């Protein structure tokens, strides 16, 4: 049995010294406004995985009102989501991620993101895709005030 999940996340940007996306720190003149490290890529991925298994969303497991998760490393959250999936009898098969950001430029970091996500998901590099696009100067993303990510994933029942 296979199931598909979709996830989305958006975070505001502010002046800063860098952002973390897909588990990779990228030095730049921006920072993500968030309760955790604000890794929108991993947050969208967690929602996609949980949604595919009908297990709710990331906010249910790691609420932004809980001080325990203040500044949390999103890779740790992803590893916990994978454990939750396994306990429910599922495993990730593949993921396809799209980052929408005017800044920073992401092409040099895509391979590193894929590698980090593979480690956390227990998948081969060929099962994890990351791509990036801009909003061509339109809306909060295009005006460099926010960034977002979409995730689509396939999971399988572990039989």
N, C-alpha and C positions, 0 to 999 in steps of 0.2 A: 504494500500500500504506500503510495506517494502522496504528499501534500505540498501545496505551494503557499508561501507566506510573503507578504509585502510589509515593509516598514518605511517610515519617514521620520526625519528629525530636522529641526531648524534651530539655530542659535544665533543670537545677536553677536556682533563683533564690537570691540572697543580697542582703543590704542593699547598696545602691549608689546611683548617680546617674542611671541610665537603662539602657534596653535598645535594641538595634537589631533591628527586625523588618521584613521585606520591604524592606530597604535604607533604612529610615527610623529615625533616632534619636528615641527617645521619652524625654524627661526624666521620671523618676519615682524612687521610693525603693528601687528594685530594680536588680540587675545580673544578667546571665546568666553562669553558671559554664560556661566552655568554653575550648578551646584556641585557637580563632579568635575572631571577634567574637560567636559563638554565635547567629547569625541562624537560628533554627530554621525559619523560613518558607523561606528560600533553601536551607537544607540539605535539607529535605524535597523541594523543587522539583528540586534537582540529582539526588537519588536517583530521582525519578519520571522525569525526562528520560533519565537513564542506563539505568534499568530498562526503559523502553519500547524502547530500542535494543539491549537485551541487552548493555550495556557495563559491567556491574558496578555499583559504588556509589561515593559520594563519598569514602569512606575509602580506596578503592583509589588514587584520584588525588591526594588531599590528606590523607594520614594524620595523625592527631593526635599521632603520635610524632615527626613531622618538625618541627624548630625553624623551618624556613622558613615554616611556616603559623601560627606562634604569633601571635595577634592579627590574623590575616588578615581583610581585608575580604571578606565573603562575596559581594558583588556581583562582585568579580574572579573568584572561584571559579565563579560562575554563567556569566560570560562565557567562561571557559575550557571549561566543560561544553558550552556552545552551539557553540563551535569544534570540540570533539571530536565532537559530533553531526554537524556539517556535514562533517567529514572522513570520517565513516562513511556519508555520503549521506542524512542525515535533517535535517529542520527542524521546529521546534515549530509546532503549529497553534493550540492553545489550552491554557490552564491554569486549574484551579479549586483554590483554596487555602482551607483552614480553619485558623484559629488558635484554639487552646483555651487560654485564660488567664483567671484570675480578676483579675489585675492585669498591666499597667495597662489602663485603659479604652482601647479601640482605635478606636472609631468615627470620631474626628476624624482619624485617620491613614490610613484605608483608601484614599482616592483617591490620596494621595501614594505609598503602597506600589504601587498598580496602575501609576502612571505610571513609577516607577523600574524596576519589573519589565518593563514594556513596552520601555523603553530597552534593557535588557540582553538581552531575548529577541528583539528586532526584530519585535514584534507590535503591532497596534493595541489601544487600550484595551478594545475590545469583545471581545477574545480573552483577557483576563486578569481573572479574578474573585478577589477576596479577601473572605472573611467571617470573623467572629469570634464565639465563643461562650464561655461559662464552664463550669465544672464544678459550679456550684451549691453550693460549699462542700465538695464531696466529694473525697477522696483528696489527693495531694500538690499537684495543680493547684488544686483548690478551696481548699486550705489556704495558698495563695500560696507554696509551696515549689518550684514547677516550672511550666513552660509547655510546650506542644507544638504541632505543626503537621502537618497532612496535606496532601498535594498529589496531584492527579490531572492527567495531561496526555495530550494526543493529539499524536503526531508523525506526519509523513508522509515517505515516501521522496522524495528530491529527484530527480525524473526529468526 
